[in-house]
Amino acid sequence: MPSIRSLVVPAALLVSVAGLNVGAPSARAAASNPTWKIQVVVYKYTDFTYSDGGGGSHHLVGSMVPSDVSLATSDVTTFAHSDIPALSSGNQRPVVSVKLVDAPLTKFEHDGDGFTPSPVTTAADLDPTADSHIVLWESVGWDFSTATSKNIAHNGGLTWNQGRTSTFSAVPFFMLHPTDRNVFKHEWGHAILYYYQAAGASPQPTMDNHQPQMSVNCHTGRGYVLVDDTDTNPIPNSIYNDGSGFTHDYYSGISATSSQPTRCLGITPATWATGGPVTKPGRK
């Protein structure tokens, strides 16, 4: 029988937030915000048979080696315990659980010219008590039909708009890097923006996290450095910097559109205080 192992990692107790942090909540207010529960599901193996557009049949098998699994686990837990508290100016300190699945992932949905796991194809492994689900999977494998290596992911990460229900993001392993967690920052940014828009809890219009060049800080009117930073090359006020910049500002509710530079948008402290899809005020 295939085995499933689950690892629960406690939330970090303290995170230092550097750089511009206008509008950060008091320690008491931040501590009282409902804690989002994030479930990460790591599919170590892929075994998928499909037909291409020309009617040809393909059988692709892929697998993560132990170091891949280690990177996936460390990347996503660091994102949850360090990056989210910093990006949200202390408004959110989630708890994360990681489920390692030994059974191969065999079902996918079309994503353009490629394929992706979905909330439907992974439903049996998803925890219904989680506010967010993040699926990590191996998209690169050996195509036995053509005797070549192939990547079946058309895009990188993909986040579904789930309305007011638990969020869902799928990230192929090739998108992970040991010196940055930008793909998680971006995809979970989609997740929280989608959810809080559907819940009516965030200022409108909701931010578009594909448009950093059309955004500014609502307190300073300053635009952003339009580059991706890393742990080894941190760039203040850039797209994914934890302490300041585009992602930090919309996670903290201090971003704005260039056309209305003083109207603060994003996930404000009051928005975070409303909780997540499952972990809402008054619920355990």
DONUGU-955029 format. One record per residue (C-alpha): residue in three letters; y, z, x. Coordinates in Angstrom, 3 decimals. Layout:
# DONUGU-955029
<pt><rest>ALA</rest><v>Y</v><w>Z</w><u>X</u></pt>
...
***
This chain:
# DONUGU-955029
<pt><rest>MET</rest><v>0.000</v><w>0.000</w><u>0.000</u></pt>
<pt><rest>PRO</rest><v>3.514</v><w>-0.778</w><u>1.299</u></pt>
<pt><rest>SER</rest><v>5.441</v><w>2.351</w><u>2.129</u></pt>
<pt><rest>ILE</rest><v>9.048</v><w>3.230</w><u>1.415</u></pt>
<pt><rest>ARG</rest><v>10.827</v><w>5.813</w><u>3.536</u></pt>
<pt><rest>SER</rest><v>14.073</v><w>7.472</w><u>2.564</u></pt>
<pt><rest>LEU</rest><v>16.582</v><w>9.132</w><u>4.876</u></pt>
<pt><rest>VAL</rest><v>19.474</v><w>11.205</w><u>3.496</u></pt>
<pt><rest>VAL</rest><v>22.460</v><w>11.704</w><u>5.775</u></pt>
<pt><rest>PRO</rest><v>25.084</v><w>14.365</w><u>4.924</u></pt>
<pt><rest>ALA</rest><v>28.721</v><w>13.380</w><u>4.674</u></pt>
<pt><rest>ALA</rest><v>31.046</v><w>14.029</w><u>7.582</u></pt>
<pt><rest>LEU</rest><v>33.159</v><w>17.144</w><u>7.290</u></pt>
<pt><rest>LEU</rest><v>36.223</v><w>16.037</w><u>9.188</u></pt>
<pt><rest>VAL</rest><v>37.732</v><w>12.657</w><u>10.061</u></pt>
<pt><rest>SER</rest><v>40.911</v><w>12.111</w><u>12.043</u></pt>
<pt><rest>VAL</rest><v>43.193</v><w>9.449</w><u>10.592</u></pt>
<pt><rest>ALA</rest><v>45.563</v><w>7.848</w><u>13.078</u></pt>
<pt><rest>GLY</rest><v>48.587</v><w>5.664</w><u>12.568</u></pt>
<pt><rest>LEU</rest><v>50.621</v><w>5.143</w><u>9.419</u></pt>
<pt><rest>ASN</rest><v>49.307</v><w>7.399</w><u>6.673</u></pt>
<pt><rest>VAL</rest><v>52.040</v><w>7.448</w><u>4.059</u></pt>
<pt><rest>GLY</rest><v>50.949</v><w>8.839</w><u>0.721</u></pt>
<pt><rest>ALA</rest><v>47.898</v><w>10.700</w><u>2.044</u></pt>
<pt><rest>PRO</rest><v>46.737</v><w>13.479</w><u>-0.287</u></pt>
<pt><rest>SER</rest><v>46.770</v><w>17.159</w><u>0.503</u></pt>
<pt><rest>ALA</rest><v>43.511</v><w>18.553</w><u>1.887</u></pt>
<pt><rest>ARG</rest><v>42.923</v><w>20.355</w><u>-1.398</u></pt>
<pt><rest>ALA</rest><v>43.505</v><w>17.212</w><u>-3.485</u></pt>
<pt><rest>ALA</rest><v>41.257</v><w>15.086</w><u>-1.284</u></pt>
<pt><rest>ALA</rest><v>38.508</v><w>17.700</w><u>-1.342</u></pt>
<pt><rest>SER</rest><v>38.589</v><w>17.753</w><u>-5.139</u></pt>
<pt><rest>ASN</rest><v>38.043</v><w>14.004</w><u>-5.493</u></pt>
<pt><rest>PRO</rest><v>34.576</v><w>13.093</w><u>-6.792</u></pt>
<pt><rest>THR</rest><v>32.288</v><w>12.024</w><u>-3.962</u></pt>
<pt><rest>TRP</rest><v>30.878</v><w>8.526</w><u>-4.233</u></pt>
<pt><rest>LYS</rest><v>27.126</v><w>8.278</w><u>-3.707</u></pt>
<pt><rest>ILE</rest><v>26.172</v><w>5.195</w><u>-1.682</u></pt>
<pt><rest>GLN</rest><v>22.563</v><w>4.023</w><u>-1.485</u></pt>
<pt><rest>VAL</rest><v>21.654</v><w>1.637</w><u>1.331</u></pt>
<pt><rest>VAL</rest><v>18.412</v><w>-0.334</w><u>1.016</u></pt>
<pt><rest>VAL</rest><v>17.154</v><w>-1.934</w><u>4.237</u></pt>
<pt><rest>TYR</rest><v>14.566</v><w>-4.679</w><u>3.760</u></pt>
<pt><rest>LYS</rest><v>12.903</v><w>-5.054</w><u>7.137</u></pt>
<pt><rest>TYR</rest><v>10.859</v><w>-8.117</w><u>6.190</u></pt>
<pt><rest>THR</rest><v>11.405</v><w>-11.381</w><u>4.326</u></pt>
<pt><rest>ASP</rest><v>8.583</v><w>-13.543</w><u>2.970</u></pt>
<pt><rest>PHE</rest><v>9.994</v><w>-16.259</w><u>0.760</u></pt>
<pt><rest>THR</rest><v>8.669</v><w>-19.540</w><u>-0.608</u></pt>
<pt><rest>TYR</rest><v>11.145</v><w>-21.971</w><u>-2.127</u></pt>
<pt><rest>SER</rest><v>11.843</v><w>-25.635</w><u>-2.826</u></pt>
<pt><rest>ASP</rest><v>14.752</v><w>-27.495</w><u>-1.269</u></pt>
<pt><rest>GLY</rest><v>16.978</v><w>-30.025</w><u>-3.017</u></pt>
<pt><rest>GLY</rest><v>14.657</v><w>-32.862</w><u>-2.065</u></pt>
<pt><rest>GLY</rest><v>11.614</v><w>-31.251</w><u>-3.597</u></pt>
<pt><rest>GLY</rest><v>10.148</v><w>-30.042</w><u>-0.315</u></pt>
<pt><rest>SER</rest><v>8.406</v><w>-26.688</w><u>-0.182</u></pt>
<pt><rest>HIS</rest><v>9.352</v><w>-24.076</w><u>2.408</u></pt>
<pt><rest>HIS</rest><v>7.768</v><w>-20.797</w><u>3.441</u></pt>
<pt><rest>LEU</rest><v>10.073</v><w>-18.573</w><u>5.497</u></pt>
<pt><rest>VAL</rest><v>9.030</v><w>-15.314</w><u>7.140</u></pt>
<pt><rest>GLY</rest><v>11.504</v><w>-13.045</w><u>8.932</u></pt>
<pt><rest>SER</rest><v>11.446</v><w>-9.514</w><u>10.282</u></pt>
<pt><rest>MET</rest><v>13.720</v><w>-6.921</w><u>11.828</u></pt>
<pt><rest>VAL</rest><v>12.561</v><w>-5.336</w><u>15.066</u></pt>
<pt><rest>PRO</rest><v>13.013</v><w>-1.539</w><u>15.450</u></pt>
<pt><rest>SER</rest><v>16.330</v><w>-1.955</w><u>17.268</u></pt>
<pt><rest>ASP</rest><v>17.603</v><w>-4.056</w><u>14.341</u></pt>
<pt><rest>VAL</rest><v>16.683</v><w>-1.312</w><u>11.886</u></pt>
<pt><rest>SER</rest><v>18.393</v><w>1.248</w><u>14.094</u></pt>
<pt><rest>LEU</rest><v>21.586</v><w>-0.822</w><u>14.251</u></pt>
<pt><rest>ALA</rest><v>21.581</v><w>-1.386</w><u>10.490</u></pt>
<pt><rest>THR</rest><v>21.162</v><w>2.339</w><u>9.812</u></pt>
<pt><rest>SER</rest><v>23.743</v><w>3.498</w><u>12.353</u></pt>
<pt><rest>ASP</rest><v>26.302</v><w>0.854</w><u>11.321</u></pt>
<pt><rest>VAL</rest><v>26.233</v><w>1.675</w><u>7.649</u></pt>
<pt><rest>THR</rest><v>26.198</v><w>5.469</w><u>8.082</u></pt>
<pt><rest>THR</rest><v>29.120</v><w>5.299</w><u>10.516</u></pt>
<pt><rest>PHE</rest><v>30.967</v><w>3.155</w><u>7.984</u></pt>
<pt><rest>ALA</rest><v>30.375</v><w>5.696</w><u>5.215</u></pt>
<pt><rest>HIS</rest><v>31.044</v><w>8.853</w><u>7.232</u></pt>
<pt><rest>SER</rest><v>33.877</v><w>7.716</w><u>9.504</u></pt>
<pt><rest>ASP</rest><v>35.468</v><w>4.471</w><u>8.337</u></pt>
<pt><rest>ILE</rest><v>35.757</v><w>5.172</w><u>4.607</u></pt>
<pt><rest>PRO</rest><v>37.461</v><w>8.584</w><u>5.040</u></pt>
<pt><rest>ALA</rest><v>39.876</v><w>7.073</w><u>7.567</u></pt>
<pt><rest>LEU</rest><v>40.611</v><w>3.922</w><u>5.576</u></pt>
<pt><rest>SER</rest><v>41.168</v><w>5.926</w><u>2.377</u></pt>
<pt><rest>SER</rest><v>43.467</v><w>8.446</w><u>4.110</u></pt>
<pt><rest>GLY</rest><v>40.976</v><w>11.199</w><u>3.354</u></pt>
<pt><rest>ASN</rest><v>40.747</v><w>10.411</w><u>-0.358</u></pt>
<pt><rest>GLN</rest><v>37.042</v><w>9.553</w><u>-0.203</u></pt>
<pt><rest>ARG</rest><v>34.214</v><w>11.083</w><u>1.836</u></pt>
<pt><rest>PRO</rest><v>31.033</v><w>9.591</w><u>0.414</u></pt>
<pt><rest>VAL</rest><v>27.457</v><w>10.688</w><u>0.826</u></pt>
<pt><rest>VAL</rest><v>24.986</v><w>8.001</w><u>1.905</u></pt>
<pt><rest>SER</rest><v>21.215</v><w>7.688</w><u>1.669</u></pt>
<pt><rest>VAL</rest><v>19.221</v><w>5.025</w><u>3.500</u></pt>
<pt><rest>LYS</rest><v>15.952</v><w>3.652</w><u>2.131</u></pt>
<pt><rest>LEU</rest><v>13.779</v><w>1.678</w><u>4.549</u></pt>
<pt><rest>VAL</rest><v>11.517</v><w>-0.704</w><u>2.666</u></pt>
<pt><rest>ASP</rest><v>8.360</v><w>-1.954</w><u>4.378</u></pt>
<pt><rest>ALA</rest><v>7.362</v><w>-4.296</w><u>1.555</u></pt>
<pt><rest>PRO</rest><v>8.766</v><w>-7.802</w><u>2.249</u></pt>
<pt><rest>LEU</rest><v>11.653</v><w>-9.121</w><u>0.189</u></pt>
<pt><rest>THR</rest><v>10.210</v><w>-12.043</w><u>-1.770</u></pt>
<pt><rest>LYS</rest><v>12.700</v><w>-12.716</w><u>-4.569</u></pt>
<pt><rest>PHE</rest><v>16.194</v><w>-14.160</w><u>-4.230</u></pt>
<pt><rest>GLU</rest><v>18.886</v><w>-15.888</w><u>-6.219</u></pt>
<pt><rest>HIS</rest><v>20.756</v><w>-19.049</w><u>-5.253</u></pt>
<pt><rest>ASP</rest><v>24.052</v><w>-18.608</w><u>-3.441</u></pt>
<pt><rest>GLY</rest><v>25.543</v><w>-22.050</w><u>-2.910</u></pt>
<pt><rest>ASP</rest><v>23.140</v><w>-23.922</w><u>-0.666</u></pt>
<pt><rest>GLY</rest><v>21.385</v><w>-20.710</w><u>0.334</u></pt>
<pt><rest>PHE</rest><v>19.887</v><w>-17.566</w><u>-1.119</u></pt>
<pt><rest>THR</rest><v>20.747</v><w>-13.895</w><u>-1.506</u></pt>
<pt><rest>PRO</rest><v>19.237</v><w>-10.698</w><u>-2.886</u></pt>
<pt><rest>SER</rest><v>20.819</v><w>-9.614</w><u>-6.174</u></pt>
<pt><rest>PRO</rest><v>20.944</v><w>-6.563</w><u>-8.440</u></pt>
<pt><rest>VAL</rest><v>18.104</v><w>-8.172</w><u>-10.428</u></pt>
<pt><rest>THR</rest><v>15.802</v><w>-9.125</w><u>-7.550</u></pt>
<pt><rest>THR</rest><v>16.122</v><w>-5.668</w><u>-5.942</u></pt>
<pt><rest>ALA</rest><v>16.264</v><w>-3.563</w><u>-9.110</u></pt>
<pt><rest>ALA</rest><v>12.981</v><w>-1.735</w><u>-8.440</u></pt>
<pt><rest>ASP</rest><v>14.393</v><w>-0.234</w><u>-5.225</u></pt>
<pt><rest>LEU</rest><v>17.843</v><w>0.745</w><u>-6.511</u></pt>
<pt><rest>ASP</rest><v>18.712</v><w>4.354</w><u>-7.305</u></pt>
<pt><rest>PRO</rest><v>20.344</v><w>4.425</w><u>-10.776</u></pt>
<pt><rest>THR</rest><v>22.242</v><w>7.598</w><u>-9.838</u></pt>
<pt><rest>ALA</rest><v>24.138</v><w>5.867</w><u>-7.015</u></pt>
<pt><rest>ASP</rest><v>27.716</v><w>4.667</w><u>-7.414</u></pt>
<pt><rest>SER</rest><v>27.210</v><w>1.883</w><u>-4.872</u></pt>
<pt><rest>HIS</rest><v>24.232</v><w>-0.079</w><u>-3.579</u></pt>
<pt><rest>ILE</rest><v>24.350</v><w>-1.893</w><u>-0.241</u></pt>
<pt><rest>VAL</rest><v>21.360</v><w>-4.111</w><u>0.555</u></pt>
<pt><rest>LEU</rest><v>20.738</v><w>-5.116</w><u>4.173</u></pt>
<pt><rest>TRP</rest><v>18.233</v><w>-7.904</w><u>4.707</u></pt>
<pt><rest>GLU</rest><v>16.864</v><w>-10.389</w><u>7.224</u></pt>
<pt><rest>SER</rest><v>18.021</v><w>-13.917</w><u>6.382</u></pt>
<pt><rest>VAL</rest><v>16.776</v><w>-15.560</w><u>9.584</u></pt>
<pt><rest>GLY</rest><v>13.107</v><w>-16.395</w><u>9.932</u></pt>
<pt><rest>TRP</rest><v>10.477</v><w>-18.935</w><u>10.838</u></pt>
<pt><rest>ASP</rest><v>10.058</v><w>-21.798</w><u>8.403</u></pt>
<pt><rest>PHE</rest><v>6.343</v><w>-22.580</w><u>8.592</u></pt>
<pt><rest>SER</rest><v>6.852</v><w>-25.796</w><u>6.630</u></pt>
<pt><rest>THR</rest><v>9.157</v><w>-27.340</w><u>9.237</u></pt>
<pt><rest>ALA</rest><v>8.148</v><w>-25.246</w><u>12.280</u></pt>
<pt><rest>THR</rest><v>11.785</v><w>-24.286</w><u>12.887</u></pt>
<pt><rest>SER</rest><v>13.898</v><w>-21.149</w><u>12.750</u></pt>
<pt><rest>LYS</rest><v>16.192</v><w>-21.082</w><u>9.725</u></pt>
<pt><rest>ASN</rest><v>18.900</v><w>-18.945</w><u>8.158</u></pt>
<pt><rest>ILE</rest><v>18.660</v><w>-18.991</w><u>4.356</u></pt>
<pt><rest>ALA</rest><v>21.946</v><w>-17.132</w><u>3.782</u></pt>
<pt><rest>HIS</rest><v>24.650</v><w>-19.592</w><u>2.734</u></pt>
<pt><rest>ASN</rest><v>27.466</v><w>-17.086</w><u>3.199</u></pt>
<pt><rest>GLY</rest><v>27.823</v><w>-13.753</w><u>4.937</u></pt>
<pt><rest>GLY</rest><v>28.091</v><w>-10.667</w><u>2.800</u></pt>
<pt><rest>LEU</rest><v>28.288</v><w>-10.984</w><u>-0.965</u></pt>
<pt><rest>THR</rest><v>29.484</v><w>-8.449</w><u>-3.541</u></pt>
<pt><rest>TRP</rest><v>28.851</v><w>-8.856</w><u>-7.262</u></pt>
<pt><rest>ASN</rest><v>31.517</v><w>-7.943</w><u>-9.809</u></pt>
<pt><rest>GLN</rest><v>29.524</v><w>-5.357</w><u>-11.748</u></pt>
<pt><rest>GLY</rest><v>32.339</v><w>-4.246</w><u>-14.016</u></pt>
<pt><rest>ARG</rest><v>32.149</v><w>-0.525</w><u>-14.725</u></pt>
<pt><rest>THR</rest><v>28.568</v><w>-0.098</w><u>-13.520</u></pt>
<pt><rest>SER</rest><v>27.267</v><w>0.745</w><u>-10.041</u></pt>
<pt><rest>THR</rest><v>28.518</v><w>-1.672</w><u>-7.403</u></pt>
<pt><rest>PHE</rest><v>26.219</v><w>-4.024</w><u>-5.469</u></pt>
<pt><rest>SER</rest><v>26.715</v><w>-5.695</w><u>-2.092</u></pt>
<pt><rest>ALA</rest><v>24.213</v><w>-7.675</w><u>-0.016</u></pt>
<pt><rest>VAL</rest><v>24.725</v><w>-8.146</w><u>3.734</u></pt>
<pt><rest>PRO</rest><v>22.402</v><w>-10.251</w><u>5.934</u></pt>
<pt><rest>PHE</rest><v>21.513</v><w>-8.688</w><u>9.256</u></pt>
<pt><rest>PHE</rest><v>23.178</v><w>-11.414</w><u>11.353</u></pt>
<pt><rest>MET</rest><v>26.550</v><w>-10.171</w><u>10.072</u></pt>
<pt><rest>LEU</rest><v>26.114</v><w>-6.751</w><u>11.711</u></pt>
<pt><rest>HIS</rest><v>27.704</v><w>-5.938</w><u>15.079</u></pt>
<pt><rest>PRO</rest><v>27.377</v><w>-2.892</w><u>17.348</u></pt>
<pt><rest>THR</rest><v>31.160</v><w>-2.621</w><u>17.922</u></pt>
<pt><rest>ASP</rest><v>32.560</v><w>-3.091</w><u>14.427</u></pt>
<pt><rest>ARG</rest><v>31.691</v><w>-2.575</w><u>10.771</u></pt>
<pt><rest>ASN</rest><v>34.159</v><w>-5.076</w><u>9.379</u></pt>
<pt><rest>VAL</rest><v>31.655</v><w>-6.707</w><u>7.035</u></pt>
<pt><rest>PHE</rest><v>31.077</v><w>-3.344</w><u>5.324</u></pt>
<pt><rest>LYS</rest><v>34.803</v><w>-2.631</w><u>5.135</u></pt>
<pt><rest>HIS</rest><v>35.340</v><w>-6.011</w><u>3.474</u></pt>
<pt><rest>GLU</rest><v>32.386</v><w>-6.001</w><u>1.072</u></pt>
<pt><rest>TRP</rest><v>32.839</v><w>-2.391</w><u>-0.056</u></pt>
<pt><rest>GLY</rest><v>36.516</v><w>-3.219</w><u>-0.450</u></pt>
<pt><rest>HIS</rest><v>35.463</v><w>-5.832</w><u>-3.003</u></pt>
<pt><rest>ALA</rest><v>33.230</v><w>-3.248</w><u>-4.681</u></pt>
<pt><rest>ILE</rest><v>35.907</v><w>-0.600</w><u>-5.179</u></pt>
<pt><rest>LEU</rest><v>38.554</v><w>-3.130</w><u>-6.188</u></pt>
<pt><rest>TYR</rest><v>36.210</v><w>-4.670</w><u>-8.805</u></pt>
<pt><rest>TYR</rest><v>35.150</v><w>-1.310</w><u>-10.192</u></pt>
<pt><rest>TYR</rest><v>38.572</v><w>0.304</w><u>-10.442</u></pt>
<pt><rest>GLN</rest><v>40.051</v><w>-2.834</w><u>-11.984</u></pt>
<pt><rest>ALA</rest><v>37.319</v><w>-2.844</w><u>-14.653</u></pt>
<pt><rest>ALA</rest><v>37.771</v><w>0.891</w><u>-15.226</u></pt>
<pt><rest>GLY</rest><v>41.540</v><w>0.439</w><u>-15.639</u></pt>
<pt><rest>ALA</rest><v>42.141</v><w>3.118</w><u>-13.016</u></pt>
<pt><rest>SER</rest><v>44.023</v><w>1.151</w><u>-10.343</u></pt>
<pt><rest>PRO</rest><v>47.532</v><w>-0.343</w><u>-10.406</u></pt>
<pt><rest>GLN</rest><v>47.637</v><w>-3.950</w><u>-11.529</u></pt>
<pt><rest>PRO</rest><v>47.431</v><w>-6.619</w><u>-10.363</u></pt>
<pt><rest>THR</rest><v>44.418</v><w>-5.664</w><u>-8.294</u></pt>
<pt><rest>MET</rest><v>44.624</v><w>-6.534</w><u>-4.609</u></pt>
<pt><rest>ASP</rest><v>42.889</v><w>-9.663</w><u>-3.327</u></pt>
<pt><rest>ASN</rest><v>41.208</v><w>-8.667</w><u>-0.062</u></pt>
<pt><rest>HIS</rest><v>40.925</v><w>-12.312</w><u>0.944</u></pt>
<pt><rest>GLN</rest><v>44.709</v><w>-12.568</w><u>1.196</u></pt>
<pt><rest>PRO</rest><v>46.000</v><w>-10.270</w><u>3.961</u></pt>
<pt><rest>GLN</rest><v>48.602</v><w>-12.890</w><u>4.840</u></pt>
<pt><rest>MET</rest><v>50.135</v><w>-12.448</w><u>1.355</u></pt>
<pt><rest>SER</rest><v>50.315</v><w>-8.651</w><u>1.564</u></pt>
<pt><rest>VAL</rest><v>52.562</v><w>-5.960</w><u>3.058</u></pt>
<pt><rest>ASN</rest><v>52.788</v><w>-2.189</w><u>3.299</u></pt>
<pt><rest>CYS</rest><v>54.647</v><w>-1.028</w><u>0.193</u></pt>
<pt><rest>HIS</rest><v>56.610</v><w>1.688</w><u>2.034</u></pt>
<pt><rest>THR</rest><v>57.706</v><w>-0.309</w><u>5.060</u></pt>
<pt><rest>GLY</rest><v>57.569</v><w>-3.895</w><u>3.803</u></pt>
<pt><rest>ARG</rest><v>55.786</v><w>-4.746</w><u>7.038</u></pt>
<pt><rest>GLY</rest><v>53.128</v><w>-7.440</w><u>7.130</u></pt>
<pt><rest>TYR</rest><v>49.887</v><w>-7.251</w><u>9.069</u></pt>
<pt><rest>VAL</rest><v>48.479</v><w>-8.454</w><u>12.368</u></pt>
<pt><rest>LEU</rest><v>46.060</v><w>-11.115</w><u>11.140</u></pt>
<pt><rest>VAL</rest><v>43.193</v><w>-10.485</w><u>13.541</u></pt>
<pt><rest>ASP</rest><v>39.929</v><w>-8.524</w><u>13.348</u></pt>
<pt><rest>ASP</rest><v>39.803</v><w>-5.494</w><u>15.600</u></pt>
<pt><rest>THR</rest><v>36.720</v><w>-3.745</w><u>16.997</u></pt>
<pt><rest>ASP</rest><v>35.819</v><w>-0.318</w><u>18.352</u></pt>
<pt><rest>THR</rest><v>36.293</v><w>-1.651</w><u>21.878</u></pt>
<pt><rest>ASN</rest><v>39.517</v><w>-3.498</w><u>21.033</u></pt>
<pt><rest>PRO</rest><v>41.392</v><w>-1.510</w><u>18.356</u></pt>
<pt><rest>ILE</rest><v>44.547</v><w>-3.249</w><u>17.139</u></pt>
<pt><rest>PRO</rest><v>46.941</v><w>-1.125</w><u>15.053</u></pt>
<pt><rest>ASN</rest><v>48.166</v><w>-2.668</w><u>11.793</u></pt>
<pt><rest>SER</rest><v>45.479</v><w>-5.357</w><u>11.919</u></pt>
<pt><rest>ILE</rest><v>43.073</v><w>-6.410</w><u>9.164</u></pt>
<pt><rest>TYR</rest><v>40.310</v><w>-3.822</w><u>9.640</u></pt>
<pt><rest>ASN</rest><v>41.871</v><w>-1.064</w><u>11.758</u></pt>
<pt><rest>ASP</rest><v>40.854</v><w>2.357</w><u>10.408</u></pt>
<pt><rest>GLY</rest><v>44.231</v><w>4.025</w><u>10.875</u></pt>
<pt><rest>SER</rest><v>46.691</v><w>1.336</w><u>9.783</u></pt>
<pt><rest>GLY</rest><v>46.724</v><w>-2.216</w><u>8.521</u></pt>
<pt><rest>PHE</rest><v>45.583</v><w>-4.319</w><u>5.599</u></pt>
<pt><rest>THR</rest><v>42.249</v><w>-2.728</w><u>4.669</u></pt>
<pt><rest>HIS</rest><v>43.537</v><w>0.777</w><u>5.363</u></pt>
<pt><rest>ASP</rest><v>46.516</v><w>0.202</w><u>3.103</u></pt>
<pt><rest>TYR</rest><v>44.648</v><w>-1.104</w><u>0.057</u></pt>
<pt><rest>TYR</rest><v>41.960</v><w>1.596</w><u>0.429</u></pt>
<pt><rest>SER</rest><v>44.869</v><w>4.097</w><u>0.467</u></pt>
<pt><rest>GLY</rest><v>46.962</v><w>2.604</w><u>-2.343</u></pt>
<pt><rest>ILE</rest><v>49.929</v><w>1.659</w><u>-0.179</u></pt>
<pt><rest>SER</rest><v>49.580</v><w>-2.114</w><u>-0.075</u></pt>
<pt><rest>ALA</rest><v>51.713</v><w>-4.608</w><u>-1.973</u></pt>
<pt><rest>THR</rest><v>52.055</v><w>-8.316</w><u>-2.510</u></pt>
<pt><rest>SER</rest><v>54.697</v><w>-10.150</w><u>-0.525</u></pt>
<pt><rest>SER</rest><v>56.358</v><w>-11.194</w><u>-3.788</u></pt>
<pt><rest>GLN</rest><v>56.739</v><w>-7.541</w><u>-4.921</u></pt>
<pt><rest>PRO</rest><v>56.858</v><w>-5.645</w><u>-1.627</u></pt>
<pt><rest>THR</rest><v>57.796</v><w>-2.226</w><u>-3.054</u></pt>
<pt><rest>ARG</rest><v>55.177</v><w>-2.102</w><u>-5.820</u></pt>
<pt><rest>CYS</rest><v>52.316</v><w>-0.016</w><u>-4.393</u></pt>
<pt><rest>LEU</rest><v>48.882</v><w>-1.393</w><u>-5.227</u></pt>
<pt><rest>GLY</rest><v>45.299</v><w>-0.789</w><u>-4.188</u></pt>
<pt><rest>ILE</rest><v>43.192</v><w>2.349</w><u>-4.547</u></pt>
<pt><rest>THR</rest><v>45.731</v><w>5.151</w><u>-4.883</u></pt>
<pt><rest>PRO</rest><v>44.949</v><w>8.888</w><u>-4.580</u></pt>
<pt><rest>ALA</rest><v>45.098</v><w>9.110</w><u>-8.390</u></pt>
<pt><rest>THR</rest><v>42.617</v><w>6.234</w><u>-8.629</u></pt>
<pt><rest>TRP</rest><v>40.160</v><w>7.901</w><u>-6.242</u></pt>
<pt><rest>ALA</rest><v>40.448</v><w>11.076</w><u>-8.314</u></pt>
<pt><rest>THR</rest><v>38.873</v><w>9.307</w><u>-11.305</u></pt>
<pt><rest>GLY</rest><v>35.554</v><w>9.031</w><u>-9.446</u></pt>
<pt><rest>GLY</rest><v>33.010</v><w>6.259</w><u>-9.222</u></pt>
<pt><rest>PRO</rest><v>30.794</v><w>4.463</w><u>-11.754</u></pt>
<pt><rest>VAL</rest><v>28.298</v><w>7.361</w><u>-11.847</u></pt>
<pt><rest>THR</rest><v>29.878</v><w>10.252</w><u>-9.954</u></pt>
<pt><rest>LYS</rest><v>32.765</v><w>10.919</w><u>-12.302</u></pt>
<pt><rest>PRO</rest><v>34.664</v><w>14.174</w><u>-12.925</u></pt>
<pt><rest>GLY</rest><v>32.524</v><w>16.639</w><u>-14.849</u></pt>
<pt><rest>ARG</rest><v>29.262</v><w>15.005</w><u>-13.758</u></pt>
<pt><rest>LYS</rest><v>26.888</v><w>16.371</w><u>-11.128</u></pt>
***
